[in-house]
Amino acid sequence: MQEKDMVNDYLSMINSSLAGYGGIISQTDNEELRQTIQQMRNQDELRQYKLYQTAKQKGYYKPAQQATQSEIGTVKSEFTMQNASK
């Protein structure tokens, strides 16, 4: 297995873990357990970002093109309208 594949696999695993932490944290009543899981999530977020930076630097990952100000404004406007209607 090549380094690029290993990095991408590891990034995928960390991203999956990060997606799961939110659900677990929001349903945990035990404060000590909740804090432990939050710490685990925070450590994984740092690890994910460092690995992302490495992958990007080595050309293993190419981020999507940045949104224009117009696109950002459209999304903000849609969220504002959705939240106002709730």
MILO-885112 format. One record per residue: x, y, z of N, C-alpha, C, CB in turn. Coordinates in steps of 0.05 Angstrom, whole numbers, padded with zeros to 5 digits, always signed. Glycine has a CB too. Layout:
BEGIN
XYZXYZXYZXYZ;...
# end
This chain:
BEGIN
+00017-00024+00000+00000+00000+00000+00018+00025+00000-00019+00000+00025;+00011+00044-00016+00027+00068-00018+00020+00088+00004+00023+00081-00046;+00038+00106+00009+00034+00126+00030+00008+00142+00026+00058+00145+00032;+00003+00150+00001-00021+00165-00005-00046+00150+00004-00022+00172-00035;-00047+00124-00002-00070+00108+00005-00073+00106+00035-00068+00080-00007;-00051+00102+00049-00051+00100+00078-00061+00126+00091-00024+00093+00089;-00051+00149+00081-00059+00175+00092-00089+00179+00087-00043+00197+00079;-00098+00173+00063-00127+00177+00057-00145+00158+00073-00132+00172+00027;-00136+00133+00077-00151+00114+00094-00153+00124+00123-00138+00087+00093;-00130+00134+00133-00130+00144+00161-00147+00169+00163-00101+00150+00169;-00146+00186+00144-00163+00210+00144-00192+00202+00144-00157+00229+00120;-00199+00182+00128-00227+00173+00127-00236+00161+00154-00229+00152+00105;-00218+00146+00167-00225+00134+00193-00229+00156+00214-00203+00115+00202;-00211+00176+00214-00214+00197+00234-00240+00213+00229-00190+00216+00233;-00245+00219+00204-00270+00233+00197-00295+00218+00206-00271+00239+00167;-00295+00192+00203-00317+00176+00212-00320+00177+00242-00314+00147+00203;-00298+00176+00256-00299+00178+00285-00310+00205+00294-00270+00174+00297;-00300+00226+00281-00310+00253+00288-00340+00256+00284-00295+00274+00271;-00350+00244+00263-00379+00245+00257-00394+00231+00279-00385+00233+00230;-00383+00210+00291-00398+00195+00312-00397+00208+00339-00386+00168+00314;-00376+00224+00345-00374+00236+00371-00397+00253+00379-00348+00252+00373;-00407+00269+00360-00429+00287+00366-00454+00273+00377-00437+00303+00341;-00461+00251+00364-00484+00236+00373-00480+00224+00400-00490+00214+00354;-00456+00214+00405-00450+00202+00431-00450+00223+00453-00423+00187+00431;-00437+00245+00448-00435+00267+00468-00463+00277+00475-00417+00290+00458;-00479+00281+00455-00506+00293+00460-00524+00274+00476-00519+00301+00434;-00518+00248+00476-00535+00229+00490-00523+00218+00516-00541+00206+00472;-00500+00230+00524-00487+00220+00548-00494+00237+00572-00456+00220+00544;-00505+00224+00592-00514+00238+00616-00492+00240+00637-00538+00224+00628;-00474+00220+00638-00452+00220+00657-00432+00241+00650-00439+00191+00658;-00428+00261+00667-00411+00284+00661-00382+00276+00656-00412+00304+00684;-00372+00257+00672-00344+00249+00669-00340+00235+00642-00336+00230+00692;-00358+00217+00635-00357+00204+00609-00359+00224+00587-00378+00182+00607;-00377+00243+00590-00381+00264+00569-00355+00279+00565-00404+00283+00578;-00342+00287+00586-00317+00302+00584-00295+00285+00571-00308+00312+00611;-00294+00260+00578-00274+00242+00566-00278+00240+00536-00275+00214+00579;-00303+00236+00528-00309+00234+00499-00303+00260+00485-00338+00225+00494;-00309+00283+00497-00303+00309+00486-00273+00312+00482-00314+00331+00503;-00257+00303+00501-00228+00304+00499-00218+00287+00476-00214+00295+00525;-00230+00263+00474-00223+00245+00452-00229+00258+00425-00238+00218+00454;-00252+00271+00423-00260+00285+00399-00240+00307+00392-00289+00296+00401;-00233+00323+00413-00215+00345+00409-00187+00335+00399-00211+00361+00435;-00178+00313+00410-00152+00302+00402-00154+00292+00373-00144+00279+00421;-00176+00279+00366-00179+00270+00339-00182+00293+00319-00204+00252+00336;-00194+00315+00327-00196+00339+00310-00168+00350+00304-00214+00360+00322;-00151+00351+00325-00124+00361+00321-00108+00342+00303-00110+00364+00348;-00111+00316+00308-00097+00296+00291-00106+00297+00262-00102+00267+00303;-00132+00300+00259-00144+00301+00232-00133+00326+00217-00174+00302+00233;-00132+00349+00230-00123+00373+00217-00093+00372+00210-00127+00397+00235;-00076+00360+00227-00048+00357+00221-00044+00338+00197-00033+00346+00245;-00059+00317+00197-00057+00298+00175-00068+00310+00149-00073+00272+00181;-00089+00325+00151-00100+00339+00128-00079+00358+00116-00126+00355+00135;-00065+00373+00134-00045+00392+00124-00022+00377+00110-00033+00408+00148;-00014+00354+00121+00007+00338+00108-00002+00328+00081+00014+00315+00127;-00027+00317+00080-00038+00307+00055-00040+00329+00034-00066+00294+00060;-00048+00352+00042-00051+00374+00023-00023+00383+00013-00065+00398+00037;-00004+00384+00031+00023+00393+00024+00036+00373+00004+00040+00395+00049;+00031+00347+00008+00043+00327-00009+00027+00323-00035+00045+00301+00006;+00005+00336-00037-00011+00334-00062-00029+00310-00061+00006+00333-00085;-00034+00297-00038-00051+00274-00035-00080+00282-00034-00044+00258-00011;-00085+00307-00027-00112+00317-00024-00114+00345-00037-00120+00318+00006;-00134+00348-00053-00138+00374-00065-00165+00385-00055-00137+00373-00096;-00165+00406-00039-00190+00417-00029-00208+00428-00051-00185+00438-00008;-00233+00429-00045-00252+00441-00065-00245+00471-00068-00281+00437-00055;-00253+00481-00091-00249+00509-00096-00264+00526-00076-00258+00516-00125;-00252+00547-00067-00265+00564-00046-00290+00577-00058-00245+00585-00036;-00310+00580-00040-00335+00593-00048-00330+00623-00053-00357+00588-00026;-00346+00634-00071-00345+00663-00076-00361+00677-00054-00356+00670-00104;-00357+00703-00052-00373+00718-00032-00402+00717-00038-00363+00747-00032;-00409+00716-00064-00437+00713-00072-00449+00687-00062-00440+00716-00102;-00434+00665-00066-00444+00639-00057-00447+00638-00026-00425+00617-00066;-00428+00650-00012-00429+00651+00017-00453+00667+00026-00403+00663+00029;-00458+00689+00013-00482+00705+00019-00508+00691+00014-00481+00731+00002;-00509+00675-00007-00533+00660-00013-00539+00639+00009-00530+00645-00040;-00518+00625+00018-00521+00605+00039-00529+00618+00065-00495+00589+00043;-00516+00640+00072-00523+00655+00096-00553+00663+00096-00505+00679+00100;-00561+00673+00073-00588+00683+00070-00608+00660+00074-00592+00696+00043;-00602+00637+00062-00620+00614+00064-00622+00604+00093-00610+00591+00047;-00599+00604+00108-00600+00595+00136-00615+00616+00153-00571+00592+00146;-00611+00641+00147-00625+00662+00162-00655+00659+00158-00616+00690+00153;-00664+00654+00133-00692+00651+00128-00703+00626+00142-00698+00650+00098;-00688+00604+00141-00697+00580+00154-00700+00583+00184-00678+00557+00147;-00680+00596+00196-00681+00600+00225-00702+00619+00233-00653+00609+00235;-00708+00639+00217-00729+00658+00223-00757+00646+00222-00728+00682+00204;-00760+00625+00206-00786+00612+00203-00792+00591+00225-00788+00599+00176;-00772+00586+00241-00776+00566+00263-00787+00577+00288-00749+00552+00270;
# end
